[in-house]
Amino acid sequence: MFIEFVAAATLALAPASADRVERARHHHHPAAHAARTRWQVVRPYYGKLMRIASCESGQRWHIATGNGFYGGLQFTVGTWRSVGGRGMPHWHTRLEQMYRAVRVFLRRGSWADWPVCGYR
């Protein structure tokens, strides 16, 4: 058992091979990739979503006033979860909320889930 420990410690402390270093340098963190992908989805709708958020919540992305609507875009929990959202909308970043709103828009084909602010 001690020998396995020493062998593992030796491997952990050994200098990285040039190949391993090169692979690590080009490896992208999955969260960074997800953020880039979400931004690519949100970008064409960004101005519209900011206008909706201004109207709905004053762009307060972490708002939960107790009225059954949450976050900057005032999602209901049912709508949030119907497009893959987890937890509560106001727990998530502005980008995540916008991404989920675009999914709602693309599913419905309109901004009808925001009956007043979606048409400003």
N, C-alpha and C positions, 0 to 999 in steps of 0.2 A: 504494500500500500504506500509506504514512504517513497519507494522507487517511482511509482506512477505519479505521485505528487511532484517529485523533483523533475521528472520528465515533462510534466505539464507546465511547470514553472519555467523550465528552460525554454520550451517552445514559446511561451508567452513573452519572455524577455528577449528572445532572439530578434536581431534586426530584420525588418521586413524586407522581403525580396523586392527587386525593382518591379517585377510583374505585379505583385500585390499592391505596391504603392501606386502604380499607374492605374490599375483597376479601381482602387479606392478614390483616386482623384477624379475619375470620370463617372463614378457612381453618384446618382442624384438621390437625395433623401425622398422617400415616398410622400411625406407631407408637403414638401416643396413642389413636387410634381402635381399633387392634388390641387394645391393653391393656384398653380399656373393654369391647370386645366379649367378650374372653376372661373378664373378671371377671363379665359378665352370665351367661355359661355356667357358670362355677365357683360363683358365689354360693350357689345352692340346695344345693350339695354340700360347701360349705366345712368345716363342722363334721365331717362324716364323713371327708373327706380329711385333715384335721388329726389325727383319731384314728388313721387308717391310718398316716400318716407318723410319729406318735409311736411306734406299735407297730413299724413296719418299720425305722426309722432313728434314732429319737430326734429327729425333725424336723431332721436334718442333710441339707440339700438338696443339698450338693455332695459327698456321700459316694461313694466308689468304693473298695471294700475288696478287689477282686480276686476276688470270688465269682461274678461274672457278672450281678450286679444293681447298678443305679446310681440315684443320686439319693434324694431324700427318700421317694419312693414305691416305690423298689427295682424299677424297670423292667428288663426284659431289653432288649437292643438290638432284637431282633426285634419285640417288642410296641411299643416306642417308635416304630419306623419304620412299623409297620402302621397307626398313627394319624396319620401325617404328621410325626412328629418328625424333626428333622435333627440330625446330629452325635450327641453322646452326651447322655443325659438329665441327668447331673449338671453339664453345662456351662450349663444353662438355669436361669432364675429359678424360684422357687417357683410363681408364677402359671402359667408355661408348663407345668411338670410337672403341676400340678393340672388344667389345661385338657386335656392329653393323657390323663390318667387318666379324666376325665369322658367323653372320646370312647371310651375302652376300655369303660367302664361302659355307655354308651348303645348301643354296638355289640353287647355281649354280653347286656345286660339284667340283669346281676347284678355283684356284687363278686368273682366267682369267680377272677379273676386275682390276688386277694390272699386265698388260701384260709384263712389264719388271721386276719390283721389286718382283712380286709374284713368280718368278721362280728362285730366288737367294737363 
